[in-house]
Amino acid sequence: MFDLHSTLLVNQVEWDSIYYRGNPKTLFMVQKSSQDETAFLFSNFELLMRRIKLLQKTNIIDTIPSFDADAQSKNLTLTIQQINNCYMKSVKWIQKYFNYYPRFIKNHFYEFFSEVCR
């Protein structure tokens, strides 16, 4: 499994690092990486993608096709309770370890899933 937060290609720290100690009093921009460092990181990322493609062509690894969210959402029906449960699971970890209680994410969940709610 490959997991990379793309913000680390252009910023020195994750964009959400300002929330690591709970809800911040004010918002501020994280420090950007230098142009040279960003170019270096993108170059290394491109090299990694080429290596993965080569491993795939030689049948050493197998990759899973990307998920087609639009096609899947046409057949998906959710209840408000299911969306609420998903939200509660997604924020449980950050509440426990960072003492962070998001103010707006729940509204985003409802807005994102509004078309598939019954």
ABEGO torsion letter per residue (X at the ends): XBBBBAAAAABABBAAAAAAAEBBABBBBBBBBBAAAAAAAAAAAAAAAAAAAAAAAAGABBBBBBBBAAAAAAABBBBAAAAAAAAAAAAAAAAAAAGBBBAAAAAAAAAAAAAABX
